[in-house]
Amino acid sequence: MVATVALLSDVHGVLPALERVLLGPRVADAELIVVTGDHTWGPQPAEVLDRLAALGDRALLLRGNADRELLQMSRGLDVGLADDPLSVWGAEQLRDDHQRLLDAMPEQATIEIDGFGPVRFCHATPRDDEEVVLVDSRLERWDEVFAGLPDEVRTVVCGHTHMPFLRLVDGRLVVNPGSVGLPYGRAGAHWAVLSGGVVSMGRTVVDPDELVREVVAGSGLPGVAEWVEENLREPASDVQALGAFGARDGR
């Protein structure tokens, strides 16, 4: 049984944000780091995969929808993203060892954690890596996405929507640590820790000028300066993100 687990998600190829989170004492001291997918689709996909792989047995890496799609594209498969320059470029950055790493990643996992019992980790929901659930999703919606989940699993950790939240769903605890690289709601690299039956939601504040400068200097993405300004300088608000995701939540 694991005592302390750090939760990261949705790094999206933003290496400087990941480095700062990994250096923080709460994450650095964790017995296990679980990263719930979407490591790629961003300005430094290869660099982020290399950094995560270097964590070795200290980390459990799950595969998210963006990782799955870029892996398929790197092998010449059409996943409907040929018109997205970032996806096309990102797929080209994946080396053979990156493909093997992504192939080996599970889409979800269950781990016994002290104070929580069996915890299910997934990218979006336990049944689909693209499905959307939100902090204010209806209970009926949660019943749908948790269909088939064993009763003994009383905690579920997910990512995908880039917004941190913690809520109860009919007695089952749901944790979304938010996004390390592309946060929605407020700036900063978001994470969480499970320890002793307690969930701690955390945020590593990153100076936006430093973040922009470091990503631009460390990425070969064509037009990276413009991309960074549009996507990293000022994150979308929680109101904007909930409005954008709401239709995909079935409401």
N, C-alpha and C positions, 0 to 999 in steps of 0.2 A: 504494500500500500504506500502511496506517495503522500508526503506530508504537506508540501508547499508547491503550488504550480502557478507559474506566470502565464498569463494569457495574452497573446498578440494576434493581430489579424490584419489583413489587407495592407501589407507593406507597399505593394504596387510599385516596386522598383525605385523606391526613394531611400537610398542607402544612408545618407546622413541622419535622417530621422531614426532609422533602425539602429544605427550605431549609438545614438544618444540613449535610446531606450535600453539597449543591452548593457550599457555602462551604469545605469541607475541601480542603486543598491537593492531595491525591492526585487527587481528582475534578476540582477546578477546573483543574488543569494538564494534564488528559488532552486528547489531540487530538480524541477523539470520545467522546461519552457514548451508550451504548445502554441503553434502558430497555425491558425485555422484557415489558411489558404489565401489565394490571390497575392502571391509573392511577386508575380510578374505583372505585365501590362503597366509599364511605367518607363521612366527614362534610364534606369540602370538595372534591367532585369537580370543580366548575367552576374553583375556584381552582388546583387542581393542574394541570388541563389548560392553563390560561392560563400558568402558570409554565413548564411544559414547552415549550409552543409558543414562548415567548419565547426559548428557547435557540437557536432557528433551526437553521442548518446544523450547529451543534456537536453536535446530538443526532439520533439515529435512534430513533424511537418505534415500537414494535410494539404491535399490538392483542391484548389478552388476552381470555379468555372473559368476564370481568366487563364489560369495555368493549363487547364485542360484544352482550352481553345488554342492557345499559342503552341502547345505541344503538337496538337493535330495539324496546325498550319505549318509548323516546322518540318512536317513530313509530307507536305504537299496536299493536304486535305482542305477542301473548301468548307468553311464553317460560317460563311456569310459575312466575313469581316474583311473582304478584299478591298473595300473602299475606306478602311480605317488605316491611315498611314502608321499610327503607333503600333497597331497589331501586326502589320506586315513587317515593319522594322524589328519589332520585338521578337517575332518568330525567327528572324534571320540571326539573332544574337545567340540563340540556343545551340550550344555545342553538343557533341554526343554525350558527354557526361551529364549535362543538364537534362537531356532527354531521358537518360537512365534514372536520374534522380527523381524527375517528375513521374516517370512510370512507376517507380517504387512507392510513391506517396499514397497512402490510403485516402479515401474521400471522407471517412469518419472513423472514430475510434471511441472505445469506452474504457475508462481508467478508474480504478478504485482510489479515491482520495480521502484521506483522514478527515472526518467531520462532515463528509458529503456522501459517502458511499459511492456507487458506480455513477460516473459522470459521462454523459455522451457529448462528444466533441464533433462538430460538423462545420461546414462552411456557411451554408444558408439555412437549410432545415435538415432534419434526419432523413428526409426522403428525396431531396432534390438540391443540387448545388446552385440553382438560380432562383429558387423560390423566395419570395419576399414576405417577411413578417416584421412588424414594427412594434414599438413600445405600446402603441394604442390599438393594436390589432384586436379584433373581436374574439371572444372566447371560442366561438364556433370555428373561427379560422384556425386558432391554435389546436383545437380538437382534430381538425383535418390534418395539419402538418405533423402532429404527434401520433397519428394513427399507426398502430403497430409497434410503438415504442414500449419496451417492457415496463411494467408498473414499478419495478424496483429502481428504475432510473428516475431520480427525483430532481436532478439538475442537468440542464442542457446548456452548452456553450456554443454560440454561433457567431458569425460575422456578417459579411456580405453587404450590409447597408451602410457601413462606415459611420454609424451613429451609436455611441455608447448608451446602453441602458441596462437596468436591472429590474426585474418584475416577477411577480408570482402569477402562475397560470394554473388555477384549480389546485393549488398546493405544490405545484412543480416550479422550481426556481429556474429562470431563464436569464443568462448572462451574455451580453454582447459587449466586448471590451472596446468596441470602436475601431478606428483605423489608425495604424501607425503612420502611413504615408499620405493618404488622401482623406483627411478627416472631414466630416460634415457636422455642422452645429457650432463648433468653435475650433480655433487654431490649436495646434499642439499635437504631439504623437500620443495616442491613447493606448492604454493597456489595463490589465486587471490582474489581481492575485487571489487565488483560493488558498486559504490556510486556516486550519483549526475550525472549520465550519463557518468562517467569515469570508465574505467577498469584499475586497478593497478595489475600488475603481480608481485608476491613476491616470495622470497626464504629465508628459514631459514637455515643458514649454521650449519651443525652438525659435530663436530669433529669425524672423522671415527673411531679412537681408542675408544672413549667414546661410540659411537653407537654400535660397535662390542661387547664391554665389557658388556654393559647394556642388549643387546638382548640375549647374551649367558647366562647371569645370570638370566634372566627372562623368559626363554623358556624351556619347557620340550621336545622339538622336538629332536628325536634321530639324532645325527650328526649335531646339530645346529651350532657348531663352524665352520665346513666346509661349511655349507650352507651360513652362514653369510659372510664368506670370499669371496665366489664365487659371491654372489648377492648384497652385500652391500658395500664392501670395495671400489670398483671402478666401478661405473655405466657404462653401455654401452654408447658409444658416439651416438650423434644424427645421424651421418652418418651410423653407424652400425644398429641403430634401423630403420631408414628409409629404408635401404636395406632389412632388415628382414621383415618389414611390407609391403613393396611395392607390392609384389605379391598379397597380400590380399586386396589391394586397387583397383584391377582390371586394373592396368596399364600394 
